[in-house]
């Protein structure tokens, strides 16, 4: 069993996933708009360019998402998407990229459990934890 986060966006899923692909590496393996879906004729024209489903594959993990239907978007709360990285320099690079035009909740720094740990909400409203555990 694997858990894969599914993120909902307020009409900016495409931009978010292109940014996440740059930030995390990996490959966008799916990016379908409502206009490309078999049900396109049942969707209002202003929603044809909104993302119905996106998938970013990074290693053996997947980050998925879509644009929330009009009127249903809620600001994410009560969770963070946690990223584990092996090297402090990579943690710093990722944290810095995610923090640009976002809001840092806890600066990236050494803690008693981690060489680097920080929390932020990115420019798309997604809450992230970046963790670089100490090696034993």
N, C-alpha and C positions, 0 to 999 in steps of 0.2 A: 504494500500500500504506500502511495506517495500523496502528499498534499501539495497542490499547486494553487497559488493565489489567483483569483479572478477579480480583476479590478474594474470598477465602473467609472466612466468619465463623463464630464459635462460637455460633450461635443468636441473634445480634443484628444480622443483616443489615438488617432493616427499620429499626431505630433508627439504624443507621449511615447508611443512604442518605437518610433524612429529615434527618439532621444535615448530610450532605454537600450536599444540595440547598440548605439554608439558608446554608451556608458558601461554596459556590462559585457559587450561582445555578443557572441552568439549570433543567431539568425532568426529573422522574422519568417516563420514557416507558413503563416496564414494571416491574411489581412483582407477580409471580405466586407464590402459595403452592403448596405441594404439594397442598393440598386443592382448589385451583382447577384443577389440571392434569387432563388426560384420564386420567392413570394414578392418580388419587386413590384408587381402590378397592384398589390394590396397595401403598399406603403406610400405615404404622401411624398410627392416629388422633392420637397425640401429635406427629406430624410434619406434620399438616395445616396448621398455622399458620406453619410455617417457610418461608422464602423459597427457591423453586426457581430463580428468576432475577429479577434487578433490573437496570435500566439507567437511568443518569443521563446525559442529554445536556446538554453544556455547549459552546456554539458548535458546531463541527464535530467534536467529540471525544465519546467515550463512556467512562464508568466503569461497569463491570459487576460483578456479584457474586451470591453466593448463600450460604445457610447450608450449611456442610460437613456431610455425613452423619455421624450419631452415630458416634463412635469414630475418625473420620478427620481431624478438625481438627488442624492443626499450626500452631504459632506462626510467623508470617511471619519469614523471615530471608534475608539475602543479597541484598536488593533494597530500593529505595525508590521510591515513586511521586513523580515530580518534577513540580512545578507551576511554570510560568513566568508571571510577571505583569509588566505594564508599569510600574506605579506603586509606589513604595516604601510609600505609605500602604496600598495594597491588599495588598501582601506582609505588612505588619505586622498588618492586620486578619485575614487568613487564618491566619497563623502563630499569632496569639493564640487564635483560635477552636479551631484544631486542637490546640493545646497544653493547653487547659483539661482537667484531669483526665487528661492524658497525661504523657509523659516527654520533656523537651527533651534532645536529644543534642548539639546545637550551637546556641547562641543565635542569633537572627536579628541579623546585623550586616553591616557593610560588609566586603567582601573585595577582593582585588586584581582579581577578575574580575566582581564584582557590587556593585551599590549595597546590596542586601540578600540574604543567604543564610542559611538555617538548616535544621536537621534535627531531627525529632522522631518519636515514636511516639504516635499519638492514643489516646484512651480505648478504642477498639475493637481496638487492636493493629496498626493499619496504619502502616507507616513512610512518612514524607513528607519531601521536600526542597522548600523554598520558595525560588525564585530570582527576583530582579528584576535583570536584566542592565543594565549601564550602556549608555546610548545613545552612539552614536559621532558 
